[in-house]
Amino acid sequence: MPDLSATLSDACRDAAPLAGAKLHLKLLSYNIQVGVATARYHHYLTQSWRHVIPHPATFTNLERIARMVSDYDIVALQEVDAGSMRSYYVNQVEYLAVKARFPFWHHQTTRNLGRIAQHSNGLLSKIRPTAVTEHRLPGRIPGRGVLEVRFGHKDNPLVVLVVHLALGKGSRAKQLDYITGIVKQHEHVVLMGDFNCAVHSQEIDLLLTRTHLCEPLDRLNTFPSWRPVRNIDHILTSPSLRIAEVRPLHHMFSDHLPIAVDIRIPDGVHLAA
């Protein structure tokens, strides 16, 4: 079992305060594969049991992830477990929040398999959200969702959407059509996560045509982590959010690489301390 001697309330008290409206934010999106490190294709077979049966090495890997994500203001997580047998019944989003000292966190369980698995999206934040909404996404196979997190005043918020889309093209198209409806309601939007498709795929092209979102500045390969040849993890932003830098981070704590972006928040968006 992990050492949970730190508590979330401790993290809240010790978190460094933000001074009013923070103009620059460091964002990160990461599919952590429930804390299982994968370094070769054959590990999908030889280590597949770690996705079902708990193993102490998972917490060693989560410690590494916590140290890495602690440098960021907002972190979007995919493939986290919200507390089942395979995670020693530990909510991995909360665990990372405590270890990386994020005062605010939220998880969305998208596929509840009881004691076997709690497939979830997650968000870690050093900024207090003003609203959190969980959306169920359409698809041939249920179990996908989008986590909508708002920051700042309700009339002019920064909206962060955390997604993990389906493997099938038809389901992804329906899911992005649903997400389009959310994006159109807001001026300042960050959409990030594991899209399971390339940035110039037909379904993402349609999303970009129907919304004001901008495609990434670069085509960044993030999968598989040990030899990245596919760009399936993305951070899309509204034109109002000026991008300073987008980059993958070469940390092999999962079968995906994390992707990071530095953005500038418009002066009219006031984030809570």
C-alpha positions as CSV (number, residue, x, y, z in Angstrom):
1,M,0.0,0.0,0.0
2,P,1.2,3.6,-0.7
3,D,2.2,6.0,2.0
4,L,-0.7,8.4,2.3
5,S,0.7,10.3,5.3
6,A,0.1,13.6,3.6
7,T,-3.5,14.6,3.3
8,L,-5.3,16.8,0.8
9,S,-6.0,19.4,3.4
10,D,-2.2,19.6,4.0
11,A,-1.7,20.1,0.3
12,C,-4.3,22.9,0.4
13,R,-2.6,24.7,3.2
14,D,0.9,24.4,1.8
15,A,0.2,25.2,-1.8
16,A,1.8,28.4,-3.1
17,P,-0.9,31.0,-3.6
18,L,-1.5,32.6,-7.0
19,A,-1.5,36.3,-7.1
20,G,-4.8,37.4,-8.6
21,A,-5.1,37.0,-12.3
22,K,-2.2,34.8,-13.5
23,L,-1.4,35.9,-17.1
24,H,0.7,32.8,-17.9
25,L,-0.3,29.2,-17.3
26,K,1.6,26.0,-17.7
27,L,-0.7,23.2,-18.8
28,L,0.0,19.5,-19.2
29,S,-1.9,16.6,-20.7
30,Y,-1.0,13.0,-19.9
31,N,-2.4,9.5,-20.5
32,I,-0.7,7.7,-17.5
33,Q,-2.0,4.2,-18.3
34,V,-3.1,3.7,-14.7
35,G,0.5,4.1,-13.5
36,V,1.9,1.2,-15.6
37,A,5.2,2.0,-17.3
38,T,5.6,0.5,-20.8
39,A,9.0,0.6,-22.6
40,R,8.5,-2.1,-25.4
41,Y,5.6,-3.5,-27.4
42,H,6.1,-6.9,-25.8
43,H,5.3,-5.3,-22.4
44,Y,1.7,-5.1,-23.5
45,L,1.7,-8.9,-23.2
46,T,4.2,-9.6,-20.4
47,Q,2.9,-6.8,-18.2
48,S,-0.8,-6.9,-19.1
49,W,-1.6,-8.4,-15.7
50,R,-0.7,-5.1,-14.0
51,H,-3.8,-3.6,-15.6
52,V,-5.9,-6.0,-13.5
53,I,-3.8,-7.1,-10.5
54,P,-2.3,-4.5,-8.1
55,H,1.5,-4.2,-8.0
56,P,3.6,-2.0,-5.7
57,A,5.7,-0.8,-8.7
58,T,2.7,1.2,-9.8
59,F,3.2,3.6,-6.8
60,T,6.9,4.0,-7.5
61,N,5.9,5.1,-11.0
62,L,3.1,7.4,-9.7
63,E,5.7,9.0,-7.5
64,R,7.8,9.8,-10.6
65,I,4.7,11.2,-12.3
66,A,3.9,13.3,-9.3
67,R,7.3,14.9,-9.3
68,M,7.0,15.7,-13.0
69,V,3.5,17.2,-13.0
70,S,4.2,19.3,-9.9
71,D,5.8,22.0,-12.1
72,Y,2.4,22.8,-13.9
73,D,-0.6,24.9,-13.1
74,I,-3.3,22.6,-14.6
75,V,-2.9,18.9,-15.5
76,A,-5.3,16.9,-17.5
77,L,-5.1,13.1,-16.9
78,Q,-6.4,10.2,-18.9
79,E,-6.5,6.5,-18.1
80,V,-6.5,6.9,-14.3
81,D,-8.2,4.6,-11.8
82,A,-10.5,6.1,-9.3
83,G,-10.1,3.3,-6.8
84,S,-10.4,-0.4,-7.5
85,M,-8.6,-3.6,-6.8
86,R,-5.8,-2.9,-9.4
87,S,-5.0,0.4,-7.7
88,Y,-5.2,-1.0,-4.1
89,Y,-8.5,0.9,-4.0
90,V,-6.6,4.2,-4.1
91,N,-8.0,7.1,-6.2
92,Q,-5.0,7.8,-8.4
93,V,-6.1,11.4,-9.1
94,E,-6.3,12.2,-5.4
95,Y,-3.0,10.4,-4.8
96,L,-1.2,12.5,-7.4
97,A,-2.9,15.7,-6.1
98,V,-1.5,14.9,-2.6
99,K,2.0,13.9,-3.7
100,A,2.4,16.8,-6.2
101,R,0.7,19.2,-3.8
102,F,-2.2,20.3,-6.0
103,P,-4.9,21.9,-3.8
104,F,-7.8,21.2,-6.3
105,W,-8.6,17.9,-8.1
106,H,-11.5,16.2,-9.7
107,H,-12.1,12.8,-11.4
108,Q,-14.7,11.6,-13.8
109,T,-15.3,7.9,-13.8
110,T,-16.3,7.0,-17.4
111,R,-16.5,3.2,-17.1
112,N,-17.3,1.7,-13.7
113,L,-16.4,-1.9,-13.5
114,G,-16.8,-2.1,-9.7
115,R,-14.0,-3.6,-7.8
116,I,-12.2,-4.6,-11.1
117,A,-11.5,-1.1,-12.5
118,Q,-12.7,2.5,-12.3
119,H,-11.7,4.0,-15.7
120,S,-11.5,7.8,-15.3
121,N,-10.4,11.2,-16.5
122,G,-8.9,13.5,-14.0
123,L,-7.8,17.1,-13.4
124,L,-5.2,18.6,-11.1
125,S,-5.1,22.3,-10.5
126,K,-3.3,25.0,-8.5
127,I,-6.2,27.4,-9.4
128,R,-9.6,27.1,-7.8
129,P,-12.3,26.0,-10.3
130,T,-15.6,27.9,-10.3
131,A,-17.6,25.0,-11.9
132,V,-17.0,21.4,-12.9
133,T,-19.3,19.5,-15.2
134,E,-19.1,15.8,-16.3
135,H,-20.4,15.0,-19.8
136,R,-21.0,11.5,-21.1
137,L,-19.9,11.2,-24.7
138,P,-21.8,9.2,-27.4
139,G,-20.3,6.2,-29.0
140,R,-20.9,2.6,-30.1
141,I,-19.3,1.4,-26.8
142,P,-20.2,3.4,-23.7
143,G,-17.5,4.6,-21.4
144,R,-16.1,7.8,-22.8
145,G,-16.5,11.3,-21.3
146,V,-15.4,14.9,-21.3
147,L,-14.6,16.8,-18.1
148,E,-15.5,20.5,-18.3
149,V,-13.8,22.7,-15.8
150,R,-14.3,26.5,-15.6
151,F,-12.0,29.0,-14.0
152,G,-12.8,32.6,-13.3
153,H,-16.1,34.6,-13.5
154,K,-19.0,32.8,-15.1
155,D,-19.5,35.6,-17.7
156,N,-15.9,35.3,-19.1
157,P,-14.4,32.0,-17.9
158,L,-11.4,30.0,-19.0
159,V,-12.8,26.6,-19.9
160,V,-10.6,23.5,-19.8
161,L,-12.0,20.3,-21.4
162,V,-10.3,17.0,-20.6
163,V,-11.1,14.2,-23.1
164,H,-10.2,10.6,-23.9
165,L,-11.8,9.7,-27.2
166,A,-12.8,6.3,-28.6
167,L,-10.6,4.0,-30.7
168,G,-13.2,3.9,-33.5
169,K,-13.4,6.7,-36.1
170,G,-17.2,6.8,-36.2
171,S,-17.5,7.1,-32.4
172,R,-14.8,9.8,-32.3
173,A,-16.6,11.8,-34.9
174,K,-19.8,11.7,-32.8
175,Q,-17.9,12.6,-29.7
176,L,-16.2,15.6,-31.3
177,D,-19.5,16.7,-32.7
178,Y,-20.8,16.7,-29.1
179,I,-17.7,18.6,-27.9
180,T,-18.2,21.1,-30.6
181,G,-21.4,22.2,-28.9
182,I,-19.6,22.9,-25.7
183,V,-16.7,24.7,-27.3
184,K,-19.1,27.1,-29.2
185,Q,-20.5,28.4,-25.9
186,H,-17.2,29.9,-24.7
187,E,-14.6,32.3,-26.0
188,H,-11.6,31.0,-24.1
189,V,-11.2,27.2,-24.4
190,V,-8.5,24.6,-24.0
191,L,-9.3,21.1,-25.2
192,M,-6.7,18.6,-24.3
193,G,-6.3,14.9,-23.9
194,D,-5.9,11.6,-25.7
195,F,-7.8,11.9,-29.0
196,N,-6.7,8.6,-30.5
197,C,-6.3,10.2,-33.9
198,A,-3.8,12.5,-35.7
199,V,-4.3,16.3,-35.8
200,H,-5.1,16.2,-39.5
201,S,-7.6,13.4,-39.3
202,Q,-11.0,13.9,-40.9
203,E,-12.8,14.1,-37.5
204,I,-10.4,16.8,-36.1
205,D,-10.4,18.8,-39.3
206,L,-14.2,18.9,-39.0
207,L,-13.9,20.1,-35.4
208,L,-11.5,22.9,-36.4
209,T,-13.9,23.9,-39.2
210,R,-16.9,24.1,-36.9
211,T,-15.2,25.9,-34.0
212,H,-12.8,28.7,-33.3
213,L,-10.1,26.3,-32.0
214,C,-6.6,26.4,-33.5
215,E,-4.6,23.4,-34.4
216,P,-1.3,22.8,-32.6
217,L,1.7,24.8,-33.7
218,D,3.6,21.5,-34.4
219,R,2.8,17.9,-35.1
220,L,4.1,16.3,-31.9
221,N,4.4,12.5,-31.8
222,T,3.6,11.1,-28.4
223,F,2.9,7.4,-28.9
224,P,4.4,5.0,-28.2
225,S,6.6,6.6,-25.5
226,W,9.7,4.6,-26.3
227,R,9.6,5.4,-30.0
228,P,7.0,8.0,-30.7
229,V,5.7,7.9,-34.3
230,R,2.0,8.9,-33.8
231,N,0.5,12.2,-32.8
232,I,-2.7,11.3,-30.9
233,D,-2.4,13.5,-27.8
234,H,-3.3,17.1,-28.4
235,I,-3.8,20.5,-26.8
236,L,-6.2,22.7,-28.9
237,T,-6.8,26.3,-27.9
238,S,-8.9,29.3,-28.7
239,P,-7.2,32.2,-30.6
240,S,-7.6,34.4,-27.5
241,L,-5.1,32.2,-25.7
242,R,-1.7,33.1,-26.9
243,I,0.6,30.1,-27.0
244,A,4.3,30.5,-26.0
245,E,5.4,26.9,-26.5
246,V,4.1,23.4,-27.1
247,R,6.3,20.4,-26.5
248,P,6.2,16.7,-25.7
249,L,8.2,15.7,-22.5
250,H,10.4,12.7,-22.9
251,H,9.3,10.8,-19.7
252,M,8.7,7.1,-20.1
253,F,6.3,6.7,-17.2
254,S,3.5,5.4,-19.5
255,D,3.0,4.2,-23.1
256,H,2.2,7.9,-24.0
257,L,4.5,10.9,-23.6
258,P,3.0,13.9,-21.8
259,I,2.4,17.0,-23.8
260,A,2.9,20.5,-22.3
261,V,1.9,24.1,-23.4
262,D,2.5,27.6,-22.0
263,I,-0.4,29.9,-22.6
264,R,-1.1,33.6,-22.0
265,I,-4.5,34.4,-20.5
266,P,-6.3,37.5,-21.7
267,D,-6.4,40.4,-19.2
268,G,-10.2,40.2,-19.0
269,V,-10.1,36.7,-17.6
270,H,-9.6,36.9,-13.8
271,L,-8.6,33.6,-12.2
272,A,-9.3,32.8,-8.5
273,A,-6.3,32.6,-6.2
